[in-house]
Each structure stands twice: as structure tokens, then as C-alpha cells.
Amino acid sequence: MSAVPSAPGSAREGVAGFIAAASLFASLLGVVYRPARIIPVAILLALLSARMTERHSRLAGLAVAAGAACFVIGMAIAVLTKNPLY
């Protein structure tokens, strides 16, 4: 039990959590398919969700960090395997 009462989350908090989760999915998808096209959009979504929420701030931070890491990994894989970047 927490000593501080939990306030019900607003719709904005729920949407921000969903956007952060979608950003994580898009980042992981971008590693294997067209990283220069998908991952920048995923990073922008992660930054948007980080700005929207306080409740899901760790999830949004994880989405931003995962987007940056996936961009580097995805671009490296695409270059090494001579696949298209975009």
C-alpha cells in the first residue's frame, strides 16, 4: 500500500503509454526492415510520448534509448549486408 493516494490516470497518460509502446515496436521493426525510414519516426514518437506523460516516464525514456540504439544497430546491419537503407 502506498501512503499517497493514486489519482486516476487521464486519457493523455494512457495515450502516451501506448505511443511509447508503439515506438518500441517500430524501433525493433526498423532494425530488420528499412532503418533510415522507420526508426526516425519511432524516435519522434518516443520524444512525443516522453513530453506527454509523467506516469509512463520510464517507458518513454526506454523508448527513446531503444530508438537510438536500434538506429545504430539497424544502419550497421543494413550497410554490412548491403541491404537498402530506405
C-alpha positions as CSV (number, residue, x, y, z in Angstrom):
1,M,0.0,0.0,0.0
2,S,1.1,3.5,-0.8
3,A,0.7,6.4,1.6
4,V,-0.1,8.7,-1.3
5,P,-3.5,8.1,-2.9
6,S,-3.3,7.2,-6.5
7,A,-5.1,9.6,-8.8
8,P,-6.9,8.1,-11.8
9,G,-4.9,8.5,-15.0
10,S,-6.1,10.8,-17.6
11,A,-6.6,9.8,-21.2
12,R,-3.4,11.6,-22.1
13,E,-1.4,9.3,-19.8
14,G,-2.9,6.2,-21.5
15,V,-2.3,7.5,-25.0
16,A,1.3,8.4,-24.1
17,G,2.0,4.9,-22.8
18,F,0.5,3.4,-26.0
19,I,2.6,5.8,-28.2
20,A,5.8,4.8,-26.3
21,A,5.0,1.1,-26.7
22,A,4.3,1.6,-30.5
23,S,7.6,3.5,-30.7
24,L,9.4,0.5,-29.2
25,F,7.8,-1.8,-31.7
26,A,8.6,0.5,-34.6
27,S,12.3,0.7,-33.5
28,L,12.6,-3.0,-33.3
29,L,10.9,-3.4,-36.7
30,G,13.3,-0.8,-38.2
31,V,16.3,-2.9,-37.2
32,V,15.3,-5.6,-39.7
33,Y,13.4,-3.5,-42.3
34,R,14.5,-0.1,-43.7
35,P,16.1,1.5,-40.7
36,A,16.5,5.0,-42.2
37,R,12.8,5.2,-42.9
38,I,11.2,3.7,-39.8
39,I,13.4,4.5,-36.9
40,P,13.5,8.3,-37.1
41,V,9.7,8.3,-36.9
42,A,9.9,5.9,-33.9
43,I,12.3,8.3,-32.2
44,L,10.0,11.2,-32.8
45,L,7.0,9.2,-31.4
46,A,9.1,8.4,-28.3
47,L,10.0,12.0,-27.7
48,L,6.4,12.9,-28.1
49,S,5.3,10.4,-25.5
50,A,8.1,11.5,-23.2
51,R,6.7,15.0,-23.3
52,M,3.1,13.9,-22.8
53,T,3.5,11.8,-19.7
54,E,4.9,11.7,-16.2
55,R,3.3,8.4,-15.2
56,H,5.0,6.4,-18.0
57,S,8.2,8.4,-18.0
58,R,10.4,5.3,-17.7
59,L,8.7,3.6,-20.6
60,A,9.1,6.8,-22.7
61,G,12.8,7.0,-21.7
62,L,13.3,3.4,-22.6
63,A,11.6,4.0,-26.0
64,V,14.0,7.0,-26.7
65,A,17.1,5.0,-25.7
66,A,15.9,1.9,-27.7
67,G,15.3,4.0,-30.7
68,A,18.8,5.5,-30.7
69,A,20.3,2.0,-30.2
70,C,18.2,0.4,-32.8
71,F,19.1,3.2,-35.3
72,V,22.8,2.5,-34.9
73,I,22.4,-1.3,-35.0
74,G,19.9,-1.2,-37.9
75,M,22.1,1.0,-40.0
76,A,25.2,-1.1,-39.3
77,I,23.3,-4.3,-40.3
78,A,21.9,-2.7,-43.4
79,V,25.3,-1.5,-44.5
80,L,27.2,-4.7,-43.7
81,T,24.6,-6.9,-45.5
82,K,24.3,-4.4,-48.4
83,N,20.5,-4.0,-47.9
84,P,18.7,-0.8,-48.8
85,L,18.7,1.8,-46.1
86,Y,15.4,3.4,-47.2
